[in-house]
């Protein structure tokens, strides 16, 4: 362990802090974290972990979710400017319009959204549990926000529902084109193509497997294949190499890196622990309403609770 990582671990112990990191942040930050995972897993950890302080290494909606689920804890973000653009791609007026237009409507909110939007929703989902949760809802009409591509993926898998799409998108995943994937496959004809559902329809159509970040990692680890073309954010490579060091992974897009996730550095993690900076909190009025769809997500989407050690 290098000097700054050791300093971070000592500070975390002294401050009674747990460090959570998303798969998309820099590998060095993942290595210093107590827990690494996707949004759903980290939301569960944030609620269950007993430490008084949470250092959330990710983008701001993740820190908001941790604060909503654990209002009694201090939530620190190493960089408050690490904002997911997709989280801003739906507004309250659009939700009201849909509720006025459709009877029996459930507003299903991807966790990649701001607290104010969660507060207006019926249930939150992540890419790993969206299908399960939408299928479990009694409502016929589903307004899926904010990501249109994940919503389209859910719509295809749930023909019994009327899934209404929003126009939001992840700029990283939509930067991956079918031409990029086809070119990579011509160069690596034995590779399987692994695709995140935030990608476009054309890219998903080329996939051998489509799933969440966590599911992509697990698929690659378990597969008998030795080579993979990976269509998601490049930060996932760190965990893929850990899980399957003998396998080869290829990335196809010039923009497969999220600049906001990469704002999280070891230096910023250390400084927020040292100085208590980057505190993130949600007002009580918003938090109480936003807590309901998040708790419903944990109830409907949970398969296995995280083991806290």
C-alpha positions in Angstrom: 0.0 0.0 0.0 1.4 3.4 -1.0 1.8 6.3 1.4 -1.4 8.2 0.5 -3.5 5.0 0.6 -2.1 4.2 4.1 -2.9 7.7 5.2 -6.5 7.3 4.0 -6.9 4.0 5.8 -5.6 5.6 9.0 -7.8 8.6 8.7 -10.9 6.4 8.0 -10.2 4.5 11.2 -9.7 7.6 13.2 -12.9 9.3 11.8 -15.1 6.2 12.1 -15.6 6.3 8.3 -16.4 3.7 5.7 -15.3 4.3 2.1 -17.6 3.2 -0.7 -16.4 3.2 -4.3 -18.3 2.7 -7.6 -16.8 0.4 -10.2 -16.3 3.4 -12.5 -13.9 5.4 -10.3 -10.1 5.1 -10.7 -8.6 1.7 -9.8 -6.4 3.2 -7.0 -9.6 4.6 -5.3 -11.3 1.2 -5.6 -8.3 -0.4 -4.0 -8.5 1.8 -0.9 -12.2 1.4 -0.5 -14.0 -0.8 2.0 -16.7 -1.7 -0.5 -16.7 -1.6 -4.2 -19.8 -2.2 -6.3 -22.7 -0.9 -8.4 -25.2 1.7 -7.3 -27.7 -0.9 -5.8 -25.1 -2.7 -3.8 -23.6 0.5 -2.5 -27.0 1.9 -1.5 -27.6 -1.3 0.6 -24.2 -0.9 2.2 -24.7 2.8 3.0 -27.9 1.9 4.9 -26.5 -1.1 6.8 -23.0 -0.1 7.6 -22.6 1.0 11.2 -19.8 3.7 10.7 -20.8 7.3 11.5 -19.3 8.7 8.3 -19.7 7.6 4.7 -17.1 8.7 2.1 -18.8 8.0 -1.2 -16.5 7.8 -4.1 -18.8 8.4 -7.0 -21.1 11.0 -8.4 -23.3 13.3 -6.4 -26.6 11.4 -6.8 -25.0 8.5 -5.0 -24.0 10.6 -2.0 -27.6 12.0 -2.0 -29.0 8.5 -1.9 -26.7 7.5 1.0 -27.9 10.6 2.9 -31.5 9.9 2.2 -31.2 6.3 3.4 -29.0 7.2 6.4 -29.9 10.7 7.6 -28.1 10.1 10.9 -24.7 9.7 9.2 -22.3 12.2 7.7 -21.9 11.7 4.0 -18.8 13.1 2.4 -18.1 13.4 -1.4 -14.5 13.8 -2.4 -15.6 16.1 -5.2 -19.0 17.8 -5.2 -18.6 18.8 -8.8 -18.7 15.1 -9.9 -22.3 15.3 -11.2 -23.9 12.7 -13.5 -25.3 14.7 -16.5 -28.1 12.0 -17.0 -29.4 12.7 -13.5 -30.4 16.2 -14.7 -32.3 15.0 -17.9 -35.8 15.0 -16.5 -37.8 17.6 -14.6 -40.8 17.8 -12.3 -43.0 19.3 -15.0 -42.6 16.3 -17.2 -43.5 13.9 -14.4 -46.7 16.0 -13.6 -47.6 15.9 -17.3 -47.3 12.1 -17.4 -49.4 11.7 -14.2 -52.1 13.9 -15.7 -52.1 12.0 -18.9 -52.0 8.4 -17.7 -54.2 6.6 -15.2 -52.6 3.8 -13.2 -49.1 5.2 -13.7 -46.0 4.3 -11.8 -43.0 6.7 -12.1 -40.0 4.4 -12.1 -36.9 6.4 -11.4 -33.4 5.1 -12.3 -31.2 5.7 -9.3 -29.1 7.9 -11.5 -31.2 10.9 -10.7 -31.3 13.8 -8.3 -33.1 13.6 -4.9 -35.8 16.1 -6.0 -36.8 13.7 -8.8 -36.7 10.6 -6.6 -39.1 12.4 -4.3 -41.7 12.6 -7.1 -41.3 8.9 -8.0 -43.0 5.7 -7.0 -39.9 3.4 -6.9 -36.2 3.6 -7.8 -34.3 1.0 -9.7 -30.8 0.3 -10.9 -29.7 -1.4 -14.1 -29.3 -4.7 -12.1 -32.9 -4.8 -10.7 -35.0 -2.7 -13.1 -36.6 -5.7 -14.9 -37.4 -7.4 -11.7 -39.0 -4.4 -10.1 -41.0 -3.2 -13.2 -42.4 -6.7 -13.6 -43.4 -6.8 -9.9 -45.4 -3.5 -10.1 -49.2 -3.8 -10.3 -49.3 -0.7 -12.6 -49.9 -1.1 -16.4 -48.4 2.3 -17.3 -44.7 2.9 -16.4 -43.0 6.2 -16.9 -39.3 5.3 -16.9 -36.9 8.1 -16.0 -34.4 9.5 -16.8 -32.5 7.1 -19.1 -34.3 6.3 -22.3 -32.0 3.5 -23.3 -32.4 1.5 -20.1 -36.1 2.3 -20.3 -36.2 0.8 -23.8 -34.4 -2.3 -22.6 -37.0 -2.7 -19.9 -39.8 -2.1 -22.4 -38.5 -4.9 -24.7 -38.4 -7.3 -21.8 -41.8 -6.4 -20.4 -44.2 -6.3 -23.3 -47.1 -6.7 -20.8 -46.4 -3.1 -19.6 -46.9 0.2 -21.3 -43.4 1.6 -20.7 -43.2 5.3 -21.6 -39.7 6.5 -22.3 -37.9 9.7 -21.4 -35.2 11.3 -23.5 -32.3 11.1 -21.1 -29.1 9.2 -21.8 -25.6 8.4 -20.5 -23.1 10.2 -22.7 -20.5 7.5 -22.1 -22.6 4.6 -23.1 -24.3 6.4 -26.1 -20.8 7.3 -27.4 -20.3 3.6 -28.2 -21.5 2.9 -31.7 -22.4 -0.3 -33.6 -19.5 0.5 -36.0 -17.1 0.6 -33.0 -18.2 -2.8 -31.8 -18.2 -4.4 -35.3 -14.7 -3.1 -35.9 -13.5 -4.5 -32.6 -15.1 -7.8 -33.4 -13.4 -8.0 -36.7 -10.1 -7.6 -34.8 -11.1 -10.1 -32.1 -13.4 -12.7 -33.7 -13.3 -15.1 -30.7 -14.5 -12.4 -28.2 -17.9 -12.2 -26.7 -19.6 -8.8 -26.7 -20.8 -7.6 -23.3 -23.1 -4.6 -23.3 -24.6 -2.3 -20.7 -28.3 -1.5 -21.3 -27.6 2.2 -21.2 -26.1 1.6 -24.7 -28.1 2.2 -27.8 -30.4 -0.3 -29.4 -28.0 -0.9 -32.3 -25.2 -1.8 -29.8 -27.4 -4.0 -27.6 -28.5 -5.9 -30.7 -24.9 -7.0 -31.2 -24.5 -8.3 -27.6 -23.8 -11.8 -26.5 -24.8 -10.6 -23.1 -26.6 -7.4 -21.9 -26.5 -6.6 -18.2 -25.6 -4.2 -15.4 -22.0 -3.4 -14.5 -22.1 -6.1 -11.8 -23.7 -8.6 -14.1 -21.1 -8.0 -16.8 -18.3 -8.6 -14.3 -19.9 -11.8 -13.1 -20.6 -13.0 -16.6 -17.0 -12.5 -17.7 -15.7 -14.3 -14.7 -18.0 -17.3 -15.1 -17.8 -17.6 -18.9 -15.8 -20.2 -20.7 -14.7 -17.6 -23.2 -11.3 -16.0 -22.9 -11.8 -12.7 -24.7 -14.5 -10.0 -24.3 -15.4 -6.7 -26.0 -16.7 -4.6 -23.1 -19.3 -1.9 -23.8 -19.4 0.1 -20.6 -17.3 2.6 -18.7 -13.6 1.6 -18.6 -13.3 1.7 -14.8 -14.8 -1.7 -14.8 -11.6 -3.1 -16.2 -10.0 -2.9 -12.7 -12.4 -5.4 -11.2 -12.5 -7.6 -14.4 -8.7 -8.1 -14.1 -9.0 -9.0 -10.5 -11.8 -11.5 -11.1 -10.4 -12.9 -14.4 -6.7 -12.2 -14.6 -6.1 -14.7 -17.4 -8.7 -13.2 -19.7 -8.5 -10.4 -22.2 -10.8 -7.4 -22.3 -11.1 -4.9 -25.2 -12.8 -1.5 -25.1 -14.1 0.0 -28.3 -15.1 3.7 -27.8 -12.8 6.7 -27.7 -15.1 8.2 -25.0 -15.6 5.2 -22.7 -14.4 7.1 -19.7 -16.7 9.1 -17.4 -14.9 12.4 -16.7 -17.0 13.0 -13.6 -16.2 9.6 -12.0 -12.6 10.2 -12.7 -12.7 13.5 -10.7 -12.5 11.2 -7.6 -8.8 10.9 -6.8 -6.8 9.5 -3.8 -5.8 13.1 -2.9 -9.4 14.2 -2.7 -10.5 11.2 -0.7 -7.7 12.0 1.8 -8.6 15.7 2.0 -12.3 15.2 2.6 -11.5 12.8 5.4 -8.8 15.1 6.9 -10.9 18.3 6.7 -14.5 17.0 6.8 -15.1 18.7 3.4 -17.6 17.7 0.7 -20.5 17.1 3.0 -23.7 16.4 1.1 -27.2 16.5 2.6 -30.8 16.6 1.4 -33.4 18.8 2.9 -35.8 17.1 5.3 -38.8 17.9 3.0 -37.2 16.3 0.0 -35.5 13.4 1.9 -38.7 12.1 3.5 -40.4 11.8 0.1 -37.2 10.5 -1.7 -36.7 7.8 1.0 -40.0 6.0 0.0 -39.0 5.0 -3.5 -35.5 4.1 -2.4 -36.8 1.9 0.4 -39.2 0.3 -2.0 -36.3 -0.4 -4.3 -34.4 -2.2 -1.5 -37.5 -4.2 -0.7 -38.5 -5.2 -4.2 -35.1 -5.5 -5.7 -33.0 -7.1 -3.0 -31.8 -10.6 -3.6 -29.1 -10.8 -1.0 -28.1 -8.3 1.7 -24.4 -7.3 1.7 -22.3 -8.9 4.4 -20.7 -6.1 6.5 -17.4 -6.9 8.0 
